[in-house]
Amino acid sequence: MSFHILSLSGGGYRGLFTVSILERLEQRVGRPIGECFDMIAGTSIGGIIAIGLGMGKTAKEIRETFESEGLKIFPYRAPPRTFVGECWAKYDMYSGGPKYDPAPLKATVDKVVGAKTLLGEAKNRLLVPAVNMTKGSVQMFKTPHHPNFVIDLVRNAAEVAMATSAAPFYFPLASMGDSFYVDGGLVANSPDICAVHEAINFCGQNGDDLRVLSIGTTTTGFSLPKSLGRSLSGKDWLTNERLISTIISSQQQMVDFMLRHQLGDRYLRIDAQPSADQAIDLGMDIATPDRRATLLGLAEGEYQKHAGSSFIAAVLAHRPPPIDFSSQLAAAKPRA
């Protein structure tokens, strides 16, 4: 029997592109899109979406939440127009701490995944990467889909979502238990290959039975103009999110190459390549109405490009066996 994986990349507010494509697929199939997959993996904003879908939220509900809360998470700051303003912006960038207050993000996460929901309450197998900065190690948060996975199931799902989305420069480190966490995009912004490894090694699946739908955040193929030269400063790398975009795009291209080779036509990556003007206009933390319209337009274009494929038809026809972690959850909860 085939085993279907949904893998969702990170990319800040550009995750609106991701969830909009999922909503279009959901409209077509007539049921929550999470019900079409055996496992959902997601990093950063993709991790928030993955957990939300795993808890039974529809893509439509998540998209509406992102649209209504976007400017609260990322309040718009007009570019400085004076020399003094530019100097202050540079000072703030290097010494002012994280760019955004995490409280609006946490409020949004609570709406998407539930403030008190536990990871073990998910209706799908979940895989959510983060980096544990206290231990200096990669952290893969998982539902208890293997007998040895007995820790993460009682973790607060909202805290896991905050851990995977604690993007450097933008938000403070996330705190959970005795550890601090940073955005999983530093290690696995496209968790596709992590999910394939998980399915084969911990879910008992044969590689030939896997089908992976991977959805990006319009960050594919990022490059730098040659006019910048070779000697980029720290400011140059941080301007227009060049460093972050390079990390994201490079990871995605590597994963895409490996899985196209490994899975062939059982792997589909959906992502958009914005035009040069659109790329300048978009950003990880820009949630203004005109940017939202651009992301939604790109999503509709990519949906139409792939909607008629046999791969999408197979994904939407798939009905995986129901998952229930309630017995593991009951055994793991401390008795009163």
KAQUI-V864270 format. One record per backbone hydrogen bond with DSSP energy under -0.5 kcal/mol. CO is the residue of the C=O (numbers start at 1). NH is the residue of the N-H. If there is no record, write none. Layout:
# KAQUI-V864270
co=CO nh=NH
co=CO nh=NH
This chain:
# KAQUI-V864270
co=3 nh=211
co=4 nh=38
co=4 nh=39
co=5 nh=7
co=5 nh=213
co=6 nh=41
co=7 nh=215
co=8 nh=43
co=11 nh=14
co=12 nh=15
co=13 nh=16
co=14 nh=17
co=14 nh=18
co=15 nh=19
co=16 nh=20
co=17 nh=21
co=18 nh=22
co=19 nh=23
co=20 nh=24
co=21 nh=25
co=22 nh=26
co=23 nh=27
co=24 nh=28
co=25 nh=29
co=26 nh=30
co=26 nh=31
co=32 nh=35
co=33 nh=36
co=34 nh=37
co=35 nh=320
co=38 nh=125
co=39 nh=6
co=40 nh=127
co=41 nh=8
co=43 nh=46
co=44 nh=47
co=44 nh=48
co=45 nh=49
co=46 nh=50
co=47 nh=51
co=48 nh=52
co=49 nh=53
co=50 nh=54
co=51 nh=55
co=52 nh=57
co=53 nh=56
co=54 nh=123
co=58 nh=62
co=59 nh=63
co=60 nh=64
co=61 nh=65
co=62 nh=66
co=63 nh=67
co=64 nh=68
co=65 nh=69
co=66 nh=70
co=69 nh=72
co=69 nh=73
co=70 nh=74
co=74 nh=287
co=76 nh=78
co=82 nh=86
co=83 nh=87
co=84 nh=88
co=85 nh=89
co=86 nh=90
co=87 nh=91
co=88 nh=92
co=89 nh=93
co=90 nh=94
co=91 nh=95
co=92 nh=96
co=102 nh=106
co=103 nh=107
co=104 nh=108
co=105 nh=109
co=106 nh=110
co=107 nh=111
co=108 nh=112
co=109 nh=113
co=109 nh=114
co=110 nh=114
co=117 nh=157
co=118 nh=121
co=119 nh=122
co=123 nh=323
co=125 nh=40
co=126 nh=143
co=127 nh=42
co=128 nh=141
co=129 nh=184
co=130 nh=139
co=131 nh=133
co=131 nh=182
co=132 nh=136
co=132 nh=137
co=137 nh=132
co=139 nh=130
co=139 nh=141
co=141 nh=128
co=143 nh=145
co=146 nh=149
co=148 nh=150
co=151 nh=154
co=152 nh=155
co=153 nh=120
co=155 nh=119
co=156 nh=160
co=157 nh=161
co=158 nh=162
co=159 nh=163
co=160 nh=164
co=161 nh=165
co=163 nh=166
co=164 nh=184
co=165 nh=167
co=166 nh=183
co=167 nh=170
co=167 nh=171
co=168 nh=170
co=169 nh=99
co=170 nh=100
co=174 nh=181
co=176 nh=179
co=179 nh=176
co=180 nh=133
co=180 nh=134
co=181 nh=174
co=182 nh=131
co=183 nh=186
co=184 nh=187
co=184 nh=188
co=185 nh=189
co=189 nh=10
co=189 nh=191
co=190 nh=193
co=191 nh=195
co=192 nh=196
co=193 nh=197
co=194 nh=198
co=195 nh=199
co=196 nh=200
co=197 nh=201
co=198 nh=202
co=198 nh=203
co=199 nh=203
co=199 nh=205
co=206 nh=209
co=207 nh=210
co=209 nh=3
co=211 nh=5
co=212 nh=214
co=212 nh=268
co=213 nh=7
co=214 nh=270
co=215 nh=9
co=219 nh=222
co=225 nh=228
co=226 nh=229
co=230 nh=232
co=233 nh=237
co=234 nh=238
co=235 nh=239
co=237 nh=243
co=238 nh=241
co=239 nh=242
co=241 nh=245
co=242 nh=246
co=243 nh=247
co=244 nh=248
co=245 nh=249
co=246 nh=250
co=247 nh=251
co=248 nh=252
co=249 nh=253
co=250 nh=254
co=251 nh=255
co=252 nh=256
co=253 nh=257
co=254 nh=258
co=255 nh=259
co=256 nh=260
co=257 nh=261
co=258 nh=262
co=259 nh=263
co=259 nh=264
co=260 nh=264
co=263 nh=266
co=264 nh=267
co=266 nh=212
co=268 nh=214
co=268 nh=270
co=269 nh=271
co=270 nh=216
co=272 nh=220
co=272 nh=274
co=275 nh=279
co=276 nh=280
co=277 nh=281
co=278 nh=282
co=283 nh=286
co=284 nh=13
co=285 nh=287
co=288 nh=292
co=289 nh=293
co=290 nh=294
co=291 nh=295
co=292 nh=296
co=293 nh=297
co=294 nh=298
co=295 nh=299
co=296 nh=300
co=297 nh=301
co=298 nh=302
co=299 nh=303
co=300 nh=304
co=301 nh=305
co=302 nh=306
co=303 nh=307
co=306 nh=309
co=309 nh=313
co=310 nh=314
co=311 nh=315
co=312 nh=316
co=313 nh=317
co=314 nh=318
co=315 nh=318
co=325 nh=329
co=326 nh=330
co=327 nh=331
co=328 nh=332
co=329 nh=333
